[in-house]
Amino acid sequence: MTQKHTTPDGLVIVDKPSGFTSHDVVAKMRGIARTRRVGHAGTLDPMATGVLVLGVERATKLLGHLALTEKEYLGTIRLGQNTLTDDAEGEITSSADASGITRKAIDSGVAKLTGDIMQVPSKVSAIKIDGVRSYKRAREGEEFEIPARPVTISSFAVYDVREAVAENGTPVLDLVVSVVCSSGTYIRALARDLGAGLGVGGHLTALRRTRVGPYKLDGAKTLDQLQQELTVMPIAEAASAAFPRWQVDAKRSRLLLNGVRLEMPEEYTGAGPVAVFDPEGRFLALVEEQRGKAKSLAVFA
């Protein structure tokens, strides 16, 4: 009698290769993990590499909450050229000599794009406008506007400024940058807006995501490594790393699993999702404080 294959519940932290869509990585993981129940938290553009958080089996229920956490990137912004997609994947739409842009001007432009800002996402993003993906409208040549939305740029640092000459002979500047930002931030839109503010245009030429919430690049595996050995972070460990932990006694555990809304300690007021554990350390549920009580977001026990 053949033994039934069981895939463990948990997260897989992938170091996404360039040229793959996030959905390509999910499709590959379905084959590696031998399950259809795989999803991802937070999309990475095909050009980008780095941390992509996948959920396997019951951990897919965590993904929507993980997607909302802070992210960190390393990237290269080219000043002096605009592209159709605000990154190196799109055709160049304008060029301007950027050799006269000073470091002081760059730092001033970066400062204006740091903190709580309003950002207009790229037109080739996956945002829906009246139910249709923005990139689909853009490909069909439609004229449309995407409303600006609030994002938080906690840190935007320029490590290096390199003089270069573009393929069409335009003198450009390549900035090596790091960005720490809220969910929903488009780094290529930052590149576009920095270039626009400096009057020469700008686009993103390289991007590597180094962190999603508590999950960092040093804990990520390539698809080839995962093909050799599937490394799954157990769901309880994943929840402990990402959310505040609330341990309840056996009686409260039973009440919670029977659908009773427990009184929540004041320390969790406004904390967002909270991971609830029983006395044995079993991960029971993800809850959120609502009028002093625990509103269930997802049950895992």
Sequence and secondary structure as in RCSB ss.txt:
>XXXX:A:sequence
MTQKHTTPDGLVIVDKPSGFTSHDVVAKMRGIARTRRVGHAGTLDPMATGVLVLGVERATKLLGHLALTEKEYLG
TIRLGQNTLTDDAEGEITSSADASGITRKAIDSGVAKLTGDIMQVPSKVSAIKIDGVRSYKRAREGEEFEIPARP
VTISSFAVYDVREAVAENGTPVLDLVVSVVCSSGTYIRALARDLGAGLGVGGHLTALRRTRVGPYKLDGAKTLDQ
LQQELTVMPIAEAASAAFPRWQVDAKRSRLLLNGVRLEMPEEYTGAGPVAVFDPEGRFLALVEEQRGKAKSLAVF
A
>XXXX:A:secstr
         EEEEEEE TT  HHHHHHHHHHHHT S EEEES   TT EEEEEEEEGGGGGGHHHHTTS EEEEE
EEEETEEETTSBTTS EEEE   TT  HHHHHHHHHHTSEEEEE   TTSS EETTEEHHHHHHTT       EE
EEEEEEEEEEEEEEE TTS EEEEEEEEEEE TT  HHHHHHHHHHHTTS EEEEEEEEEEETTEEGGG B HHH
HHHS   EEHHHHHHHHS EEE  HHHHHHHHTT   B  GGGTT  SEEEE TT  EEEEEEEETTEEEEEEE 
 
